[in-house]
Each structure stands twice: as structure tokens, then as C-alpha cells.
Amino acid sequence: MMMVQSKVTQLSALSTTSLLSSAAPPNRLYSMELPAAPMDSSSSAAYNQTSSSPLKNVNIYWIFASSLAVWFLFVHSPPILIKRQVWKDLPFTSHLMGAYTIYFSCIINTVLTPSTRVGSFSHVWIGRIGMMAGLFSFVFGLYCAWWPWRSVKQALGFSIGITVGGVMQITTQMAGYRAIKKYQYLKTLGSAADSVELERAIKTHVYNMIGLFVAACGIPAALRLAGMFPTDLLVTLAMVGIISLLNVLIGPYGSSYFKS
């Protein structure tokens, strides 16, 4: 266990650098700017068309991202957390509550989108819960990683890696939230709304929320998954490969919501 933790610690800074420097997906996350893509009303209509079944949103991207999340949250982590007796560490327990909530909210909301009958109501409320949980998780995670007087101290490399993931989480949350509020405002304008801006807003929201789910929330899982390999070389290759894959998947996964 200590050997695995050491490998993860040594590579956490490398992994986050790889994520930030790897080829960015065509959605240009973390801003209100979207790629030069056709801004036609058909893709927006495909996203907003109400369907009775959320199964239309179950695809290979969702299965992969959800499987990684379930493995990390409910298979890999519980034995470690129980052994560590995390309930005695209130700040870390608070961080975990927020992290579990936002990750699980992503799993649900990427299926129950507003274009599904159930999601037309639940998506907004689950999203609000996830947003608050994400902020909660980030604040306590920052405290656990950097507060110098904590009895349980993290290695510097691990703290840097986790913090970069947390910053990405907050950035995608805020960009996605701003985008959906802009979309809602433009919808109130009716026919006076700029169709290009309307399209841009909804796509920015979707791509950032997918980035939150796949990449930002996936960083801790990627760190632990890669750390399970037996040698430093394999751990390094796995780390770079997994995080690069998560980054690359954001573009096609986000685009899948706008196909009719």
C-alpha cells in the first residue's frame, strides 16, 4: 500500500501537467468560447426534444466514465477509508461527502438530461445539489491538502495534483453554471434571442459539465488506478494514458448530446 501511495505521489504533479498540456478537446473548456462548429438550430433542438426514456443518453462514453466513478467511489475507496477510520477526521469526511455527492450527481444528470421526461424536472435540482456539494468538497479538500497544522499531512506532489483537479472542478462548474443561466435568459427573449448565442450557451454548458464529470472528477480516480501498476514505468505510462484519454473523450461525449 505504501509503495502504491509513493508512486501516486511522485506522479501526481506529472499527471496534472500532462492533462493541462495534452491536446485540448475541440470544445475549449473553461470559457464561454466554443469551437468553430456549425451553429444550427437542429443540434439545439435535438438536445431539447423531450423523450420518455433516458436510455438515449446511455452510450459508451457514459458507461466508461460511470464505471470509473463507481469503481473509485464504491470498490476501491471504501476499504481504505474504513482502515483509516476517516470518520474521526471531520474535515476529510466533509470533503468526502461533497466529493461523493458531486460525482454521483454527474452520473445521474448526464443521463437524466432536460430532454428526458424525468430529467425535465430532476436535472435542475440534482444539478443544484451537485453544485453546492462541489464547492463544499473543494473548500474542505483544499484545507486537507494544505493546512500545515493537520495531524495527517499529504505529500507535496499529491497535494499539488489534487489541487489542480479541484481547480478544474470549480472552473468547469462555474463556466457551466454561467452558460446555463445565459441560456435561460436568452430563452426568455423568445424570437428576439440571438440563435447563435443561444446555441453557444447550451453547448458551453454541456461541454463544461462533461468536462467536470469525465476529467475533473476523474483525476483522483485516475491517480489511484494508475498507482496500482507494479512498476514506476507502467505507472507513468498508465497515468499519462488514462488522463489523456479522459481529456480526449470530452469532445465526442459532449457532441453526442446534440445528435438527432
DRENTI-518555 format. One line per 5 residues: number of its first residue (from 1); their letters; for each residue x, y, z of N, C-alpha, C. Coordinates in nm, 2 decimals. Atoms other than C-alpha are relative to their C-alpha. Layout:
N
NUM) A) X,Y,Z,X,Y,Z,X,Y,Z; ...
***
This chain:
260
1) MMMVQ) 0.08,-0.12,0.00,0.00,0.00,0.00,0.09,0.13,0.00; -0.09,-0.11,-0.01,0.28,0.24,0.09,0.07,0.02,-0.13; -0.07,-0.01,0.13,0.46,0.16,-0.24,-0.09,0.07,-0.10; 0.10,-0.05,0.10,0.14,0.24,-0.44,-0.02,0.15,0.03; 0.02,-0.14,-0.03,0.09,0.57,-0.25,0.12,0.08,-0.04
6) SKVTQ) -0.12,-0.07,0.04,0.45,0.66,-0.31,0.00,0.03,-0.15; 0.01,-0.01,0.14,0.41,0.60,-0.68,-0.10,0.11,-0.05; 0.11,-0.10,0.04,0.09,0.81,-0.70,0.05,0.13,0.04; -0.05,-0.13,-0.05,0.26,1.09,-0.50,0.10,0.05,-0.10; -0.11,-0.04,0.09,0.56,1.10,-0.73,-0.05,0.04,-0.13
11) LSALS) 0.05,-0.02,0.13,0.35,1.11,-1.04,-0.12,0.10,-0.01; 0.12,-0.09,0.00,0.06,1.34,-0.94,0.03,0.13,-0.07; -0.04,-0.13,0.07,0.24,1.66,-1.05,0.01,-0.03,-0.15; -0.02,0.03,0.14,0.34,1.49,-1.38,-0.13,-0.02,-0.06; 0.13,0.03,0.06,-0.02,1.37,-1.44,-0.07,0.12,-0.03
16) TTSLL) 0.07,-0.12,0.02,-0.17,1.71,-1.39,0.06,0.08,-0.11; -0.07,-0.07,0.11,0.09,1.87,-1.62,-0.04,-0.06,-0.13; 0.04,0.07,0.12,0.01,1.60,-1.88,-0.14,0.04,-0.04; 0.14,-0.03,0.03,-0.36,1.68,-1.85,-0.01,0.14,-0.06; 0.01,-0.13,0.05,-0.31,2.05,-1.90,0.07,0.03,-0.13
21) SSAAP) -0.08,-0.02,0.12,-0.06,2.02,-2.18,-0.04,-0.09,-0.11; 0.04,0.09,0.11,-0.22,1.74,-2.38,-0.10,0.07,-0.09; 0.08,-0.06,0.11,-0.42,1.81,-2.69,-0.14,0.03,0.06; 0.13,-0.03,-0.05,-0.73,2.00,-2.58,-0.11,-0.04,-0.09; 0.11,0.04,0.08,-1.06,1.87,-2.69,-0.06,0.12,-0.08
26) PNRLY) 0.04,-0.10,0.09,-1.24,2.07,-2.96,-0.11,0.09,0.07; 0.11,-0.08,-0.06,-1.49,2.22,-2.70,0.06,0.12,0.07; -0.07,-0.11,-0.07,-1.23,2.46,-2.54,-0.07,0.02,0.13; 0.06,-0.01,-0.13,-1.33,2.40,-2.18,0.04,0.13,0.07; -0.03,-0.10,-0.10,-1.33,2.66,-1.90,-0.02,0.14,-0.06
31) SMELP) 0.03,-0.14,0.05,-1.46,2.96,-2.11,-0.13,0.00,-0.07; 0.13,-0.01,0.07,-1.77,3.08,-2.28,0.02,-0.01,-0.15; -0.03,0.01,0.15,-1.60,3.03,-2.62,-0.01,-0.14,-0.04; 0.01,0.13,0.05,-1.69,2.73,-2.82,0.07,-0.01,-0.14; -0.08,0.02,0.12,-1.52,2.58,-3.13,-0.08,0.05,-0.12
36) AAPMD) 0.06,-0.04,0.13,-1.59,2.68,-3.48,-0.07,-0.12,-0.05; 0.08,0.11,0.04,-1.87,2.44,-3.53,-0.13,0.05,-0.05; 0.13,-0.05,0.05,-2.20,2.47,-3.72,-0.09,0.03,0.11; 0.10,-0.04,-0.10,-2.44,2.67,-3.51,-0.14,0.00,-0.06; 0.13,0.01,0.06,-2.76,2.55,-3.65,-0.10,-0.04,0.11
41) SSSSA) 0.10,0.03,-0.10,-3.09,2.51,-3.46,-0.03,-0.15,0.01; 0.03,0.14,0.00,-3.11,2.14,-3.54,0.07,-0.07,0.12; -0.07,0.06,-0.11,-2.85,2.04,-3.28,-0.06,0.04,0.13; 0.06,-0.05,-0.12,-3.01,2.26,-3.01,-0.14,-0.07,0.01; 0.13,0.06,-0.01,-3.35,2.11,-3.10,0.02,-0.15,0.04
46) AYNQT) -0.03,0.14,-0.03,-3.20,1.76,-3.07,0.02,-0.01,0.15; -0.03,0.01,-0.14,-3.08,1.84,-2.72,-0.13,0.03,0.08; 0.11,-0.04,-0.07,-3.41,2.00,-2.61,-0.13,-0.09,-0.02; 0.12,0.08,0.04,-3.65,1.75,-2.77,-0.03,-0.10,0.12; 0.04,0.09,-0.12,-3.84,1.57,-2.48,-0.02,-0.14,-0.05
51) SSSPL) 0.01,0.15,0.03,-3.81,1.19,-2.48,-0.04,-0.06,0.13; 0.04,0.07,-0.12,-3.97,0.95,-2.24,0.10,-0.09,0.06; -0.10,0.09,-0.05,-3.66,0.74,-2.20,0.14,0.06,0.02; -0.13,-0.06,-0.02,-3.33,0.85,-2.05,0.11,-0.10,-0.06; -0.09,0.10,0.06,-3.17,0.54,-2.22,0.07,0.06,-0.12
56) KNVNI) -0.06,-0.06,0.12,-3.10,0.76,-2.52,0.14,0.06,0.03; -0.13,-0.06,-0.04,-2.81,0.91,-2.32,0.10,-0.10,0.05; -0.09,0.11,-0.05,-2.66,0.58,-2.22,0.08,-0.04,-0.13; -0.09,0.04,0.11,-2.36,0.53,-2.46,0.13,-0.04,0.06; -0.13,0.05,-0.04,-2.00,0.41,-2.45,0.07,0.10,0.09
61) YWIFA) -0.07,-0.10,-0.08,-1.88,0.74,-2.30,-0.05,0.00,0.14; 0.06,0.00,-0.13,-2.13,0.74,-2.02,0.04,-0.13,0.08; -0.03,0.13,-0.07,-2.06,0.37,-1.94,0.14,0.00,0.05; -0.14,-0.01,-0.04,-1.68,0.43,-1.93,0.01,0.09,0.12; -0.02,-0.09,-0.11,-1.70,0.74,-1.71,-0.07,-0.04,0.13
66) SSLAV) 0.07,0.04,-0.12,-1.96,0.60,-1.48,0.06,-0.13,0.06; -0.07,0.12,-0.06,-1.77,0.27,-1.44,0.12,0.04,0.08; -0.11,-0.05,-0.07,-1.46,0.46,-1.34,-0.04,0.06,0.13; 0.05,-0.06,-0.12,-1.66,0.66,-1.09,-0.05,-0.11,0.10; 0.06,0.11,-0.09,-1.84,0.35,-0.94,0.12,-0.08,0.06
71) WFLFV) -0.11,0.07,-0.05,-1.51,0.17,-0.92,0.07,0.08,0.11; -0.07,-0.09,-0.09,-1.34,0.46,-0.74,-0.08,0.02,0.13; 0.08,-0.04,-0.11,-1.63,0.55,-0.51,-0.04,-0.12,0.09; 0.07,0.11,-0.08,-1.77,0.21,-0.41,0.08,-0.13,0.00; -0.08,0.12,0.00,-1.50,-0.05,-0.48,0.14,0.02,0.06
76) HSPPI) -0.14,-0.02,-0.04,-1.15,0.09,-0.44,0.01,0.08,0.14; -0.02,-0.09,-0.12,-1.20,0.36,-0.17,-0.05,-0.05,0.13; 0.06,0.04,-0.13,-1.43,0.21,0.10,0.10,-0.08,0.09; -0.09,0.07,-0.09,-1.17,-0.04,0.23,0.11,0.09,0.06; -0.11,-0.09,-0.04,-0.90,0.22,0.25,-0.06,0.10,0.10
81) LIKRQ) 0.06,-0.10,-0.09,-1.13,0.48,0.42,-0.04,-0.07,0.13; 0.03,0.07,-0.12,-1.25,0.22,0.67,0.12,-0.03,0.08; -0.12,0.03,-0.07,-0.90,0.12,0.76,0.06,0.12,0.06; -0.06,-0.13,-0.05,-0.80,0.48,0.80,-0.10,0.06,0.11; 0.09,-0.05,-0.10,-1.11,0.54,1.02,-0.03,0.15,-0.02
86) VWKDL) 0.02,-0.14,0.04,-1.20,0.86,0.83,-0.10,0.08,0.08; 0.10,-0.06,-0.08,-1.50,0.93,1.05,0.06,0.08,0.12; -0.07,-0.07,-0.11,-1.25,1.05,1.31,0.06,0.13,-0.05; -0.06,-0.12,0.06,-1.12,1.32,1.07,-0.12,0.08,-0.07; 0.12,-0.07,0.05,-1.42,1.56,1.03,0.03,0.08,-0.13
91) PFTSH) -0.02,-0.07,0.13,-1.26,1.79,0.76,0.00,-0.09,-0.12; -0.02,0.09,0.11,-1.17,1.49,0.54,-0.14,-0.07,-0.03; 0.13,0.06,0.02,-1.51,1.33,0.60,-0.09,0.10,-0.07; 0.08,-0.10,0.06,-1.68,1.66,0.50,0.04,0.01,-0.15; -0.05,0.00,0.14,-1.46,1.66,0.18,-0.06,-0.11,-0.08
96) LMGAY) 0.05,0.12,0.07,-1.57,1.31,0.10,-0.15,0.01,-0.03; 0.15,-0.01,0.03,-1.94,1.38,0.14,-0.02,0.09,-0.12; 0.02,-0.09,0.12,-1.91,1.67,-0.11,0.05,-0.07,-0.13; -0.06,0.06,0.12,-1.69,1.47,-0.35,-0.09,-0.12,-0.05; 0.09,0.11,0.04,-1.92,1.16,-0.35,-0.13,0.06,-0.06
101) TIYFS) 0.13,-0.06,0.05,-2.23,1.38,-0.40,0.02,0.06,-0.14; -0.01,-0.06,0.13,-2.10,1.58,-0.69,0.03,-0.11,-0.11; -0.04,0.10,0.10,-1.95,1.27,-0.87,-0.13,-0.08,-0.03; 0.12,0.07,0.02,-2.27,1.08,-0.82,-0.11,0.08,-0.07; 0.10,-0.09,0.08,-2.48,1.38,-0.94,0.04,0.00,-0.14
106) CIINT) -0.04,0.00,0.14,-2.27,1.38,-1.26,-0.05,-0.13,-0.07; 0.04,0.13,0.06,-2.35,1.01,-1.32,-0.15,0.01,-0.03; 0.15,-0.01,0.02,-2.73,1.08,-1.28,-0.03,0.11,-0.11; 0.04,-0.11,0.09,-2.75,1.42,-1.46,0.04,-0.02,-0.14; -0.03,0.03,0.14,-2.57,1.30,-1.77,-0.09,-0.09,-0.07
111) VLTPS) 0.11,0.09,0.06,-2.85,1.05,-1.82,-0.13,0.07,0.01; 0.12,-0.06,-0.02,-3.14,1.24,-1.68,0.01,0.15,-0.04; -0.01,-0.14,0.06,-3.10,1.55,-1.91,-0.14,0.06,-0.01; 0.13,-0.06,0.02,-3.38,1.80,-1.96,-0.08,-0.05,-0.12; 0.07,0.05,0.11,-3.46,1.63,-2.28,-0.07,-0.13,0.03
116) TRVGS) 0.07,0.12,-0.04,-3.59,1.33,-2.09,-0.12,0.04,0.09; 0.12,-0.03,-0.08,-3.93,1.32,-1.92,0.03,0.02,0.15; -0.03,-0.01,-0.14,-3.79,1.26,-1.57,0.10,0.12,0.02; -0.10,-0.10,-0.01,-3.49,1.49,-1.63,-0.05,0.14,-0.01; 0.06,-0.13,0.02,-3.71,1.78,-1.73,-0.02,0.07,0.14
121) FSHVW) 0.02,-0.06,-0.13,-3.77,1.83,-1.36,0.12,-0.03,0.09; -0.11,0.04,-0.10,-3.49,1.64,-1.17,0.13,0.06,-0.03; -0.13,-0.04,0.04,-3.20,1.77,-1.37,0.05,0.13,0.07; -0.04,-0.13,-0.06,-3.21,2.12,-1.23,0.03,-0.02,0.15; -0.02,0.02,-0.14,-3.24,2.01,-0.87,0.12,-0.08,0.04
126) IGRIG) -0.12,0.08,-0.02,-2.98,1.74,-0.89,0.13,0.09,-0.03; -0.11,-0.09,0.04,-2.75,2.00,-1.06,0.03,0.10,0.11; -0.02,-0.10,-0.11,-2.81,2.25,-0.78,0.07,-0.07,0.12; -0.07,0.07,-0.12,-2.72,1.99,-0.51,0.14,-0.03,-0.04; -0.14,0.03,0.04,-2.41,1.89,-0.71,0.09,0.12,0.00
131) MMAGL) -0.08,-0.12,-0.01,-2.30,2.25,-0.74,0.04,0.04,0.14; -0.03,-0.03,-0.14,-2.32,2.31,-0.37,0.09,-0.10,0.06; -0.09,0.10,-0.05,-2.16,1.98,-0.29,0.15,0.02,-0.06; -0.13,-0.02,0.06,-1.87,2.06,-0.53,0.07,0.11,0.07; -0.06,-0.11,-0.07,-1.80,2.39,-0.36,0.04,-0.05,0.14
136) FSFVF) -0.03,0.06,-0.13,-1.82,2.21,-0.02,0.12,-0.09,0.00; -0.11,0.09,0.02,-1.58,1.94,-0.14,0.13,0.07,-0.02; -0.13,-0.07,0.03,-1.33,2.19,-0.28,0.06,0.07,0.12; -0.05,-0.07,-0.11,-1.31,2.40,0.03,0.07,-0.09,0.10; -0.06,0.09,-0.10,-1.25,2.11,0.27,0.11,-0.08,-0.06
141) GLYCA) -0.11,0.06,0.06,-1.03,1.94,0.02,0.13,0.08,0.00; -0.11,-0.10,-0.01,-0.81,2.25,0.00,0.06,0.00,0.14; -0.05,-0.01,-0.14,-0.79,2.26,0.38,0.08,-0.13,0.03; -0.07,0.12,-0.03,-0.70,1.89,0.40,0.14,-0.01,-0.07; -0.12,0.01,0.08,-0.43,1.92,0.13,0.11,0.10,0.05
146) WWPWR) -0.10,-0.10,-0.02,-0.26,2.24,0.25,0.01,0.05,0.15; -0.01,-0.05,-0.14,-0.34,2.32,0.62,0.12,-0.06,0.07; -0.13,0.05,-0.05,0.01,2.29,0.78,-0.01,-0.07,0.13; 0.01,0.05,-0.14,-0.11,2.20,1.13,-0.09,-0.12,0.01; 0.07,0.12,0.00,-0.31,1.90,1.03,0.08,-0.12,0.05
151) SVKQA) -0.07,0.11,-0.05,-0.21,1.58,1.21,0.03,-0.10,-0.12; -0.02,0.08,0.11,-0.25,1.39,0.88,0.05,0.09,-0.12; -0.06,-0.08,0.10,-0.02,1.55,0.62,0.01,-0.07,-0.13; -0.02,0.05,0.13,-0.02,1.49,0.25,0.14,0.04,-0.06; -0.13,-0.03,0.07,0.30,1.47,0.03,-0.03,0.12,-0.09
156) LGFSI) 0.01,-0.12,0.08,0.36,1.79,-0.16,-0.05,-0.03,-0.15; 0.04,0.04,0.13,0.33,1.62,-0.50,-0.15,-0.03,-0.01; 0.14,0.04,0.00,0.00,1.47,-0.41,-0.10,0.12,0.02; 0.08,-0.12,-0.03,-0.14,1.80,-0.27,-0.01,0.08,-0.13; 0.00,-0.08,0.13,-0.04,1.98,-0.60,-0.10,-0.07,-0.10
161) GITVG) 0.09,0.07,0.10,-0.21,1.71,-0.82,-0.15,0.01,0.04; 0.14,0.00,-0.04,-0.53,1.70,-0.62,-0.06,0.14,-0.01; 0.05,-0.14,0.00,-0.55,2.08,-0.60,-0.03,0.04,-0.14; 0.03,-0.03,0.14,-0.52,2.11,-0.98,-0.13,-0.06,-0.04; 0.13,0.06,0.03,-0.80,1.87,-1.01,-0.12,0.08,0.06
166) GVMQI) 0.10,-0.08,-0.07,-1.00,2.07,-0.76,-0.03,0.14,-0.07; 0.02,-0.13,0.07,-0.94,2.40,-0.95,-0.07,-0.03,-0.13; 0.07,0.03,0.12,-1.05,2.23,-1.27,-0.15,-0.02,0.03; 0.13,0.03,-0.04,-1.36,2.11,-1.09,-0.08,0.13,0.01; 0.07,-0.12,-0.03,-1.46,2.46,-0.97,-0.01,0.08,-0.13
171) TTQMA) 0.00,-0.08,0.12,-1.37,2.62,-1.31,-0.11,-0.05,-0.09; 0.10,0.06,0.09,-1.59,2.38,-1.51,-0.14,0.02,0.06; 0.13,-0.03,-0.07,-1.87,2.42,-1.25,-0.05,0.14,-0.03; 0.04,-0.14,0.02,-1.87,2.80,-1.28,-0.03,0.03,-0.14; 0.03,-0.03,0.14,-1.84,2.81,-1.65,-0.13,-0.06,-0.05
176) GYRAI) 0.12,0.06,0.03,-2.12,2.56,-1.69,-0.12,0.07,0.06; 0.11,-0.07,-0.06,-2.34,2.75,-1.45,-0.03,0.13,-0.07; 0.02,-0.12,0.07,-2.28,3.08,-1.62,-0.07,-0.02,-0.13; 0.05,0.02,0.13,-2.36,2.93,-1.95,-0.15,-0.04,0.00; 0.14,0.04,0.00,-2.69,2.77,-1.85,-0.09,0.12,0.05
181) KKYQY) 0.07,-0.12,-0.04,-2.80,3.10,-1.68,-0.02,0.09,-0.12; 0.01,-0.08,0.12,-2.72,3.28,-2.00,-0.11,-0.06,-0.10; 0.10,0.07,0.09,-2.92,3.02,-2.20,-0.14,0.03,0.05; 0.14,-0.02,-0.05,-3.22,3.06,-1.97,-0.05,0.14,-0.02; 0.04,-0.14,0.02,-3.21,3.44,-2.00,-0.04,0.02,-0.15
186) LKTLG) 0.03,-0.02,0.14,-3.19,3.42,-2.38,-0.14,-0.07,-0.04; 0.13,0.06,0.03,-3.49,3.18,-2.38,-0.12,0.09,0.03; 0.11,-0.09,-0.04,-3.70,3.44,-2.21,-0.02,0.11,-0.10; 0.01,-0.10,0.10,-3.64,3.67,-2.50,-0.08,-0.04,-0.12; 0.08,0.06,0.10,-3.83,3.44,-2.73,0.07,0.02,-0.14
191) SAADS) -0.05,-0.02,0.13,-3.79,3.52,-3.10,0.10,0.11,-0.01; -0.10,-0.11,0.01,-3.57,3.82,-3.02,0.14,-0.05,0.04; -0.13,0.06,-0.04,-3.30,3.59,-2.89,0.09,-0.03,-0.12; -0.10,0.04,0.11,-2.98,3.55,-3.10,0.02,-0.15,0.00; -0.01,0.15,0.01,-2.99,3.19,-3.22,0.14,-0.05,0.02
196) VELER) -0.14,0.05,-0.01,-2.61,3.17,-3.24,0.04,0.01,0.15; -0.03,-0.01,-0.14,-2.57,3.29,-2.88,-0.07,-0.10,0.08; 0.08,0.11,-0.07,-2.84,3.05,-2.77,0.07,-0.13,-0.01; -0.07,0.13,0.02,-2.66,2.76,-2.93,0.13,0.00,0.07; -0.13,0.00,-0.06,-2.33,2.87,-2.80,-0.01,-0.02,0.15
201) AIKTH) 0.02,0.01,-0.14,-2.46,2.90,-2.44,-0.03,-0.15,0.04; 0.04,0.14,-0.04,-2.62,2.55,-2.43,0.12,-0.10,-0.02; -0.12,0.08,0.03,-2.31,2.39,-2.59,0.11,0.02,0.11; -0.10,-0.03,-0.10,-2.08,2.56,-2.34,-0.04,-0.07,0.13; 0.04,0.07,-0.13,-2.29,2.43,-2.05,0.02,-0.15,-0.01
206) VYNMI) -0.02,0.15,0.01,-2.29,2.07,-2.18,0.14,-0.04,0.00; -0.14,0.04,0.00,-1.92,2.06,-2.26,0.07,0.01,0.13; -0.06,-0.02,-0.13,-1.82,2.20,-1.93,-0.05,-0.10,0.10; 0.05,0.10,-0.09,-2.04,1.96,-1.74,0.05,-0.13,-0.03; -0.07,0.13,0.04,-1.90,1.67,-1.93,0.15,0.01,0.04
211) GLFVA) -0.14,-0.02,-0.05,-1.55,1.81,-1.85,0.01,-0.02,0.15; 0.01,0.02,-0.15,-1.65,1.82,-1.48,-0.01,-0.15,0.03; 0.02,0.14,-0.03,-1.77,1.46,-1.49,0.12,-0.09,-0.04; -0.10,0.09,0.06,-1.51,1.30,-1.71,0.15,0.03,0.05; -0.14,-0.04,-0.03,-1.19,1.49,-1.64,0.03,0.05,0.14
216) ACGIP) -0.03,-0.06,-0.13,-1.21,1.70,-1.32,-0.03,-0.10,0.11; 0.03,0.10,-0.10,-1.39,1.44,-1.11,0.08,-0.13,-0.02; -0.07,0.13,0.03,-1.20,1.16,-1.28,0.15,0.00,0.04; -0.14,-0.01,-0.03,-0.85,1.29,-1.18,0.04,-0.09,0.12; -0.03,0.08,-0.11,-0.85,1.13,-0.83,-0.01,-0.15,-0.03
221) AALRL) 0.01,0.14,0.03,-0.97,0.80,-0.97,0.11,-0.04,-0.09; -0.11,0.04,0.08,-0.71,0.81,-1.24,0.13,-0.01,0.07; -0.12,0.01,-0.09,-0.43,0.87,-0.98,0.00,-0.14,0.06; 0.00,0.13,-0.07,-0.54,0.56,-0.79,0.01,-0.11,-0.09; 0.00,0.11,0.10,-0.60,0.34,-1.09,0.14,-0.02,-0.05
226) AGMFP) -0.14,0.02,0.06,-0.25,0.41,-1.24,0.09,-0.04,0.11; -0.09,0.04,-0.10,-0.09,0.37,-0.90,0.00,-0.15,0.03; 0.01,0.14,-0.02,-0.20,0.00,-0.90,0.10,-0.08,-0.08; -0.09,0.07,0.09,0.05,-0.09,-1.17,0.13,-0.03,0.08; -0.11,0.05,-0.08,0.36,-0.28,-1.04,0.13,0.08,-0.01
231) TDLLV) -0.13,-0.07,0.01,0.65,-0.07,-1.17,-0.02,0.15,-0.03; 0.00,-0.14,0.03,0.73,0.30,-1.20,-0.03,0.04,-0.14; 0.02,-0.03,0.15,0.74,0.29,-1.58,-0.15,-0.02,-0.03; 0.14,0.03,0.03,0.40,0.12,-1.60,-0.10,0.10,0.06; 0.09,-0.10,-0.07,0.25,0.37,-1.35,0.00,0.13,-0.08
236) TLAMV) -0.02,-0.12,0.08,0.39,0.66,-1.55,-0.08,-0.01,-0.13; 0.07,0.02,0.13,0.25,0.52,-1.88,-0.15,0.00,0.02; 0.14,0.01,-0.03,-0.08,0.44,-1.72,-0.06,0.14,0.03; 0.04,-0.14,-0.04,-0.11,0.79,-1.57,-0.02,0.09,-0.12; 0.01,-0.09,0.12,-0.04,0.97,-1.89,-0.11,-0.05,-0.09
241) GIISL) 0.10,0.06,0.09,-0.26,0.73,-2.09,-0.14,0.03,0.05; 0.13,-0.01,-0.05,-0.56,0.74,-1.86,-0.05,0.15,0.00; 0.04,-0.14,-0.01,-0.57,1.12,-1.81,-0.01,0.06,-0.14; 0.02,-0.04,0.14,-0.51,1.18,-2.18,-0.13,-0.05,-0.06; 0.13,0.06,0.05,-0.80,0.95,-2.26,-0.12,0.08,0.05
246) LNVLI) 0.11,-0.07,-0.06,-1.03,1.13,-2.02,-0.01,0.14,-0.07; 0.00,-0.13,0.07,-0.93,1.46,-2.18,-0.06,0.00,-0.14; 0.04,0.01,0.14,-0.99,1.34,-2.53,-0.15,-0.04,-0.01; 0.14,0.04,0.00,-1.33,1.19,-2.45,-0.10,0.11,0.01; 0.09,-0.11,-0.02,-1.48,1.52,-2.36,-0.07,0.05,-0.12
251) GPYGS) 0.06,-0.05,0.12,-1.53,1.64,-2.71,-0.10,-0.09,-0.06; 0.11,0.09,0.06,-1.71,1.34,-2.87,-0.11,-0.03,0.10; 0.11,0.02,-0.09,-1.90,1.28,-2.55,-0.10,0.12,0.00; 0.08,-0.12,0.00,-2.03,1.64,-2.54,-0.08,0.01,-0.13; 0.07,-0.01,0.13,-2.12,1.62,-2.91,-0.11,-0.09,-0.01
256) SYFKS) 0.11,0.10,0.01,-2.33,1.31,-2.86,-0.13,0.05,0.04; 0.13,-0.06,-0.04,-2.60,1.52,-2.69,-0.07,0.08,-0.10; 0.06,-0.08,0.10,-2.66,1.72,-3.00,-0.03,-0.07,-0.13; 0.03,0.08,0.11,-2.71,1.44,-3.24,-0.15,-0.04,0.00; 0.14,0.03,0.00,-3.07,1.39,-3.35,-0.02,-0.15,-0.03
***
